[in-house]
Amino acid sequence: MAVRQKNYIKESTYANYSTNIFNHIIPKLGNYYLKDINHKIIQDFLLDLSKNGNKSSDGGLSEKTIKDIAIIVKGSIKKAINDNLIDYIELSFNYPKTHKEEKIYILTKSEQNKITNYSIENLNNKNLGILISLYSGLRIGEVCSLRWENIDFKKGILTVNKTIQRVYIKDKDKNISKVIITAPKTKNANRDIPINNCFLNILKNLKGKDNEYIISGNEKYIEPRTYRKYFEKVLKVNKLKHINFHSLRHTFATNCISAGVDYKTVSELLGHANVNITLNLYVHPRMSQKKKCIDLISKVFQEKVK
């Protein structure tokens, strides 16, 4: 199935499919004949993934990964049904809830200031990438793929239309690791981000040729895993605790929400597929905000009683 799909899907998606097929589906379902597969077998398989994953796993898989695996299994079963290889099987399943909240770290004001001041005082292409993520919310793959042609200095617009990632493709005979540059995963991730004049002036100090990558300063890209290592060095130099690069994006989003920017605008700046993702990740009212809400409602109630 994975081989057949390769010609129709993005390479990153194919890598995800192949990994899930060889790591999870084949080890658990590979010994069954098609005619023996039924709804219960698949349902038990999906539920078990949340507990055990596979033999080499330290624990269960995330809900998202399990749903990705289910998509592959359901697609394969549908194909077998359509080809009259097996009888109809009900393909509605219950998915286990992991109840694991994504840990999001937001930089403190002090940490933000340290990173910002260090990057400006030691301005180079790599430090510029850190500033871009902290003040525009780009993902690390998006920062690594930026070329100078992606910045319109006249209009003050930064265009995001590519991402870089390393994918791992598993096959029967070999495992392949390669870097790919593709369009972002969703259409919303293709976006234009305004840049104010102050930041434009910082960018102008290092502006190179249109076809040069911003964080490398030449025509050769820096891949995300290499750039992460550089970011870790910046943290050590500034005596800051270890945080992942994605925390810069989280910090940008939180700063936007705290400044009172409407959720739809924040969602579009981040390139989220829909505003619900933004709401679920970043909108967590504080107790003081809840108290203010109750006080306002109580005031309305008191006015009506009078």
Contacts in CASP RR format, 6 or more apart in sequence:
PFRMAT RR
TARGET T0000
AUTHOR 0000-0000-0000
METHOD contacts of the structure
MODEL  1
MAVRQKNYIKESTYANYSTNIFNHIIPKLGNYYLKDINHKIIQDFLLDLS
KNGNKSSDGGLSEKTIKDIAIIVKGSIKKAINDNLIDYIELSFNYPKTHK
EEKIYILTKSEQNKITNYSIENLNNKNLGILISLYSGLRIGEVCSLRWEN
IDFKKGILTVNKTIQRVYIKDKDKNISKVIITAPKTKNANRDIPINNCFL
NILKNLKGKDNEYIISGNEKYIEPRTYRKYFEKVLKVNKLKHINFHSLRH
TFATNCISAGVDYKTVSELLGHANVNITLNLYVHPRMSQKKKCIDLISKV
FQEKVK
1 21 0 8 1.000
1 72 0 8 1.000
1 75 0 8 1.000
1 76 0 8 1.000
1 79 0 8 1.000
2 14 0 8 1.000
2 17 0 8 1.000
2 18 0 8 1.000
2 21 0 8 1.000
5 14 0 8 1.000
5 17 0 8 1.000
6 14 0 8 1.000
9 17 0 8 1.000
10 182 0 8 1.000
11 167 0 8 1.000
11 169 0 8 1.000
11 180 0 8 1.000
11 182 0 8 1.000
12 165 0 8 1.000
12 167 0 8 1.000
12 180 0 8 1.000
12 182 0 8 1.000
12 185 0 8 1.000
14 169 0 8 1.000
15 167 0 8 1.000
15 168 0 8 1.000
15 169 0 8 1.000
16 68 0 8 1.000
17 72 0 8 1.000
18 169 0 8 1.000
18 170 0 8 1.000
18 171 0 8 1.000
19 168 0 8 1.000
19 169 0 8 1.000
19 170 0 8 1.000
20 65 0 8 1.000
20 68 0 8 1.000
20 69 0 8 1.000
20 72 0 8 1.000
21 72 0 8 1.000
21 170 0 8 1.000
22 170 0 8 1.000
22 171 0 8 1.000
22 172 0 8 1.000
23 54 0 8 1.000
23 170 0 8 1.000
24 49 0 8 1.000
24 53 0 8 1.000
24 54 0 8 1.000
24 61 0 8 1.000
24 69 0 8 1.000
25 69 0 8 1.000
25 72 0 8 1.000
25 73 0 8 1.000
27 54 0 8 1.000
27 55 0 8 1.000
28 45 0 8 1.000
28 48 0 8 1.000
28 54 0 8 1.000
29 37 0 8 1.000
29 41 0 8 1.000
29 42 0 8 1.000
29 45 0 8 1.000
29 73 0 8 1.000
32 41 0 8 1.000
34 80 0 8 1.000
34 85 0 8 1.000
34 86 0 8 1.000
35 86 0 8 1.000
37 77 0 8 1.000
37 86 0 8 1.000
37 89 0 8 1.000
38 89 0 8 1.000
39 89 0 8 1.000
39 90 0 8 1.000
39 91 0 8 1.000
39 93 0 8 1.000
42 73 0 8 1.000
42 77 0 8 1.000
42 89 0 8 1.000
42 93 0 8 1.000
43 93 0 8 1.000
43 94 0 8 1.000
45 73 0 8 1.000
46 66 0 8 1.000
46 69 0 8 1.000
46 70 0 8 1.000
46 93 0 8 1.000
46 94 0 8 1.000
46 95 0 8 1.000
46 96 0 8 1.000
47 94 0 8 1.000
47 96 0 8 1.000
49 60 0 8 1.000
49 61 0 8 1.000
49 65 0 8 1.000
49 66 0 8 1.000
49 69 0 8 1.000
49 96 0 8 1.000
50 60 0 8 1.000
50 61 0 8 1.000
50 63 0 8 1.000
50 66 0 8 1.000
50 96 0 8 1.000
50 98 0 8 1.000
51 59 0 8 1.000
51 60 0 8 1.000
51 96 0 8 1.000
52 59 0 8 1.000
52 60 0 8 1.000
53 59 0 8 1.000
53 60 0 8 1.000
53 61 0 8 1.000
60 98 0 8 1.000
61 69 0 8 1.000
62 98 0 8 1.000
62 100 0 8 1.000
63 95 0 8 1.000
63 96 0 8 1.000
63 97 0 8 1.000
63 98 0 8 1.000
66 95 0 8 1.000
66 96 0 8 1.000
67 95 0 8 1.000
70 93 0 8 1.000
70 95 0 8 1.000
74 91 0 8 1.000
77 86 0 8 1.000
77 89 0 8 1.000
77 91 0 8 1.000
78 91 0 8 1.000
80 86 0 8 1.000
81 87 0 8 1.000
81 88 0 8 1.000
81 89 0 8 1.000
102 281 0 8 1.000
104 247 0 8 1.000
104 250 0 8 1.000
104 281 0 8 1.000
104 282 0 8 1.000
105 243 0 8 1.000
105 244 0 8 1.000
105 247 0 8 1.000
105 250 0 8 1.000
106 247 0 8 1.000
106 250 0 8 1.000
106 251 0 8 1.000
106 254 0 8 1.000
107 115 0 8 1.000
107 134 0 8 1.000
107 243 0 8 1.000
107 247 0 8 1.000
107 248 0 8 1.000
107 251 0 8 1.000
111 240 0 8 1.000
112 134 0 8 1.000
112 251 0 8 1.000
114 238 0 8 1.000
114 240 0 8 1.000
115 130 0 8 1.000
115 134 0 8 1.000
115 234 0 8 1.000
115 238 0 8 1.000
115 240 0 8 1.000
116 131 0 8 1.000
116 134 0 8 1.000
118 127 0 8 1.000
118 234 0 8 1.000
118 237 0 8 1.000
118 238 0 8 1.000
119 127 0 8 1.000
119 128 0 8 1.000
119 130 0 8 1.000
119 131 0 8 1.000
119 234 0 8 1.000
120 127 0 8 1.000
120 131 0 8 1.000
120 202 0 8 1.000
123 202 0 8 1.000
123 205 0 8 1.000
123 206 0 8 1.000
124 206 0 8 1.000
125 206 0 8 1.000
125 214 0 8 1.000
125 215 0 8 1.000
125 216 0 8 1.000
125 217 0 8 1.000
126 215 0 8 1.000
126 222 0 8 1.000
126 227 0 8 1.000
126 230 0 8 1.000
127 234 0 8 1.000
128 202 0 8 1.000
128 203 0 8 1.000
128 206 0 8 1.000
128 214 0 8 1.000
128 215 0 8 1.000
129 143 0 8 1.000
129 146 0 8 1.000
129 214 0 8 1.000
129 215 0 8 1.000
130 231 0 8 1.000
130 234 0 8 1.000
130 248 0 8 1.000
131 199 0 8 1.000
131 202 0 8 1.000
132 138 0 8 1.000
132 143 0 8 1.000
132 146 0 8 1.000
132 158 0 8 1.000
132 214 0 8 1.000
133 139 0 8 1.000
133 140 0 8 1.000
133 143 0 8 1.000
133 245 0 8 1.000
133 248 0 8 1.000
133 249 0 8 1.000
133 252 0 8 1.000
134 248 0 8 1.000
134 251 0 8 1.000
134 252 0 8 1.000
135 199 0 8 1.000
135 252 0 8 1.000
136 158 0 8 1.000
136 193 0 8 1.000
136 195 0 8 1.000
136 252 0 8 1.000
136 269 0 8 1.000
137 248 0 8 1.000
137 249 0 8 1.000
137 252 0 8 1.000
137 253 0 8 1.000
137 269 0 8 1.000
137 270 0 8 1.000
138 146 0 8 1.000
138 160 0 8 1.000
138 193 0 8 1.000
138 249 0 8 1.000
139 163 0 8 1.000
139 246 0 8 1.000
139 249 0 8 1.000
140 224 0 8 1.000
140 227 0 8 1.000
140 228 0 8 1.000
140 245 0 8 1.000
140 246 0 8 1.000
141 163 0 8 1.000
141 164 0 8 1.000
141 165 0 8 1.000
141 224 0 8 1.000
142 160 0 8 1.000
142 162 0 8 1.000
142 163 0 8 1.000
142 184 0 8 1.000
142 189 0 8 1.000
143 214 0 8 1.000
143 215 0 8 1.000
143 227 0 8 1.000
144 163 0 8 1.000
144 164 0 8 1.000
144 213 0 8 1.000
144 215 0 8 1.000
144 221 0 8 1.000
144 222 0 8 1.000
144 223 0 8 1.000
144 224 0 8 1.000
144 227 0 8 1.000
145 162 0 8 1.000
145 163 0 8 1.000
145 164 0 8 1.000
145 181 0 8 1.000
145 213 0 8 1.000
145 221 0 8 1.000
146 158 0 8 1.000
146 160 0 8 1.000
146 162 0 8 1.000
146 213 0 8 1.000
146 214 0 8 1.000
146 215 0 8 1.000
147 210 0 8 1.000
147 211 0 8 1.000
147 212 0 8 1.000
147 213 0 8 1.000
147 214 0 8 1.000
148 207 0 8 1.000
148 208 0 8 1.000
148 209 0 8 1.000
148 210 0 8 1.000
148 211 0 8 1.000
148 212 0 8 1.000
148 214 0 8 1.000
149 210 0 8 1.000
149 211 0 8 1.000
150 158 0 8 1.000
150 159 0 8 1.000
150 160 0 8 1.000
150 161 0 8 1.000
150 214 0 8 1.000
151 157 0 8 1.000
151 158 0 8 1.000
151 159 0 8 1.000
151 195 0 8 1.000
151 203 0 8 1.000
151 214 0 8 1.000
152 158 0 8 1.000
152 159 0 8 1.000
153 200 0 8 1.000
153 203 0 8 1.000
153 204 0 8 1.000
153 207 0 8 1.000
156 194 0 8 1.000
156 195 0 8 1.000
156 200 0 8 1.000
157 192 0 8 1.000
157 193 0 8 1.000
157 194 0 8 1.000
157 195 0 8 1.000
158 192 0 8 1.000
158 193 0 8 1.000
158 194 0 8 1.000
158 195 0 8 1.000
159 191 0 8 1.000
159 192 0 8 1.000
159 193 0 8 1.000
160 184 0 8 1.000
160 189 0 8 1.000
160 190 0 8 1.000
160 191 0 8 1.000
160 192 0 8 1.000
160 193 0 8 1.000
160 271 0 8 1.000
161 183 0 8 1.000
161 184 0 8 1.000
161 190 0 8 1.000
162 181 0 8 1.000
162 182 0 8 1.000
162 183 0 8 1.000
162 184 0 8 1.000
163 181 0 8 1.000
163 182 0 8 1.000
163 183 0 8 1.000
163 184 0 8 1.000
163 185 0 8 1.000
163 189 0 8 1.000
164 179 0 8 1.000
164 180 0 8 1.000
164 181 0 8 1.000
164 221 0 8 1.000
164 223 0 8 1.000
164 224 0 8 1.000
165 179 0 8 1.000
165 180 0 8 1.000
165 182 0 8 1.000
165 224 0 8 1.000
166 177 0 8 1.000
166 178 0 8 1.000
166 179 0 8 1.000
166 180 0 8 1.000
166 223 0 8 1.000
166 224 0 8 1.000
166 225 0 8 1.000
167 177 0 8 1.000
167 178 0 8 1.000
167 179 0 8 1.000
167 180 0 8 1.000
168 175 0 8 1.000
168 176 0 8 1.000
168 177 0 8 1.000
169 175 0 8 1.000
169 176 0 8 1.000
169 177 0 8 1.000
169 178 0 8 1.000
179 221 0 8 1.000
179 223 0 8 1.000
181 221 0 8 1.000
183 190 0 8 1.000
184 190 0 8 1.000
184 271 0 8 1.000
186 271 0 8 1.000
186 273 0 8 1.000
188 268 0 8 1.000
188 271 0 8 1.000
188 272 0 8 1.000
188 273 0 8 1.000
188 274 0 8 1.000
189 271 0 8 1.000
191 268 0 8 1.000
191 269 0 8 1.000
191 271 0 8 1.000
193 269 0 8 1.000
195 203 0 8 1.000
206 214 0 8 1.000
206 217 0 8 1.000
208 217 0 8 1.000
211 219 0 8 1.000
212 218 0 8 1.000
212 219 0 8 1.000
213 219 0 8 1.000
213 220 0 8 1.000
213 221 0 8 1.000
213 222 0 8 1.000
215 222 0 8 1.000
215 227 0 8 1.000
216 222 0 8 1.000
222 230 0 8 1.000
227 245 0 8 1.000
228 244 0 8 1.000
228 245 0 8 1.000
231 245 0 8 1.000
232 242 0 8 1.000
235 241 0 8 1.000
235 242 0 8 1.000
235 243 0 8 1.000
249 270 0 8 1.000
250 281 0 8 1.000
250 282 0 8 1.000
252 270 0 8 1.000
253 266 0 8 1.000
253 270 0 8 1.000
253 278 0 8 1.000
253 281 0 8 1.000
253 282 0 8 1.000
254 282 0 8 1.000
256 265 0 8 1.000
256 266 0 8 1.000
256 269 0 8 1.000
257 263 0 8 1.000
257 266 0 8 1.000
257 282 0 8 1.000
257 283 0 8 1.000
263 275 0 8 1.000
263 278 0 8 1.000
263 279 0 8 1.000
263 283 0 8 1.000
264 275 0 8 1.000
266 278 0 8 1.000
266 282 0 8 1.000
267 274 0 8 1.000
267 275 0 8 1.000
267 277 0 8 1.000
267 278 0 8 1.000
270 278 0 8 1.000
272 278 0 8 1.000
285 293 0 8 1.000
END
